[in-house]
C-alpha cells in the first residue's frame, strides 16, 4: 500500500512539473477551461512527456437577465 501511495505522489509531482514547464502557474486561472487544463495536466502525470497534451473546454452558464 505504501508503494502505491508513493507512486501516486510521484505521478502527481511529474504532472505538476509538466504544468509548470508549460507556464500554467503564472497567475490565477482566468476561466473554467484554464483551471481544468491545469488540473488535467497534473493528473496526466508522465503521459505529458509521451505526447499527451490534455485540454479542457467548458462553459459556465451565464445568469439570465
Secondary structure, DSSP 8 states (H G I E B T S, - for coil): -HHHHHHHHHHHHHHHHHHHHTTTTSS---SHHHHHHHHHHHHHGGGGGGT--------------
